[in-house]
Amino acid sequence: MIRTLLVLGRFSNIPTVWSNCLAAYLLSGSGNTTSCFATLAGASLMYTGGMYLNDWCDASFDREHRAERPIPSGRIKRRTVLILACVFLVFGLALIAGSGKAAASFGVLLLALIVCYNIVHKRLAFSVLLMAGCRSCLYFISAAPVGGAVAASVMKASVVMFLYITAISVIARGEAKSESLAIPPWLMLFLPIAVTMVDSSSIRLGYAVLMIAVLIWMTTLFVTCRNRGPEGRQVVVGSLLAGIPLIDILVMASTGMLTGPIAILFTTLAALARAAQKKIPAT
């Protein structure tokens, strides 16, 4: 049962949620540590609730196309999944709201985006923007407790992640199809990398090295997996999701805020996400 619950919540992606929240916390100048931990917990619960809601909404589709998922395979009842989704979302929002009115407002926006995405994502192509919006919200939720105007670096990080998640979502939409990876979605992945260069006071050596490393990593994924059909897409999507902390590192490097300990922390989060995917599928 525990594995079923972890699979439903795509637990292997939780370290990437922590990465987004911690990046915003650091980019905003840090603040109350208690609020930071509350936000981490709240965001994790809301992410999990959103994933549960996703399986509840997709139950009919999964019976035909993904029979191995927990609901169609009979490992858990659909009604139970909905109840758990609501519990996670409500408690997650409550934890976020405890950090203040601004955080609560962004938490409500996140909830609305989660619900809207899960309702329409199988029918409307633009729903990938709703998914990306959910990730962007995490930055504002985490920066809100610091107070004052949202830092330009936080805005930059949210835009970069919005574009990155949009690209991943477009690639993931063809995960169950037989054709190989197309070039256009991959070109979309280079846009968020380019945005990290905006408003950079100077092109620092560390930032340049990181950017080149990320570009090589993405290109290697594409070349290695483009002709492997659905299996290739699954590898690519999982790797790109686990790489979310690397994108956060790149943004912090572009603002001159990256230090050794921070780089180690975020690299560890990426490694944890990738390692967890060996046990719990990311999608």
Sequence and secondary structure as in RCSB ss.txt:
>XXXX:A:sequence
MIRTLLVLGRFSNIPTVWSNCLAAYLLSGSGNTTSCFATLAGASLMYTGGMYLNDWCDASFDREHRAERPIPSGR
IKRRTVLILACVFLVFGLALIAGSGKAAASFGVLLLALIVCYNIVHKRLAFSVLLMAGCRSCLYFISAAPVGGAV
AASVMKASVVMFLYITAISVIARGEAKSESLAIPPWLMLFLPIAVTMVDSSSIRLGYAVLMIAVLIWMTTLFVTC
RNRGPEGRQVVVGSLLAGIPLIDILVMASTGMLTGPIAILFTTLAALARAAQKKIPAT
>XXXX:A:secstr
 HHHHHHHTTGGGHHHHHHHHHHHHHHTT   HHHHHHHHHHHHHHHHHHHHHHHHHTHHHHHHH TTSTTTTTS
S HHHHHHHHHHHHHHHHHHHHTT HHHHHHHHHHHHHHHHHHHHTTT TTHHHHHHHHHHHHHHHHHGGG SS 
 HHHHHHHHHHHHHHHHHHHHHTTTTSSS   HHHHHHHHHHHHHTTTT SS  HHHHHHHHHHHHHHHHHHHHH
TTSHHHHHHHHHHHHHHTHHHHHHHHHHHTT   HHHHHHHHHHHHHHHHHTTTS   
